[in-house]
Amino acid sequence: MTMRAAIEGFLSQKNLAVVGVSRSGKKFGNTAYQELKAKGYRVFPVNPHAETVDGDVCYASLKELPETVGGVLIVVPPKETERVIHEAVDTGVRWIWMQRGAESEEAIRLCEDHGLNVVHGQCILMFAEPSGVPHRLHRWIWKLIGRLPR
């Protein structure tokens, strides 16, 4: 599967989990969580150290979600990403997006070994529509310099 097809496949999932939202609300995981909700996705925040995020129930793990999600956006350090991949496999999730900085060679290999569809090295907010001006500009620059996935 091409990276572009993986991106489109992930974004076609309407129920998502974001692993890596913070209690403070000041990290990228929270921005992605809020923006995906605003774009019409049903999104579940995951953080084992928070009971709520922005007034919404927060779940300690993928196993505690009230339903299976179509995809998981991972916004945690690479060593934690590998644990999340194992949880995703155990809960039947088939689509994984490792936000830039969350990926590792081991995590990518785990996804491939388990037949998961994986996006890595990309910013979800560049592709989830409608994208804001900064993300459209970022996407345009990447296209201009040949880094936009095909």
Secondary structure, DSSP 8 states (H G I E B T S, - for coil): --HHHHHHHHHT-SEEEEET--SSS-SHHHHHHHHHHHTT-EEEEE-TT-SEETTEE-BSSGGGSSS--SEEEE-S-HHHHHHHHHHHHHHT--EEEEETTT--HHHHHHHHHTT-EEEEEE-GGGTSSS--HHHHHHHHHHHHTT-S--
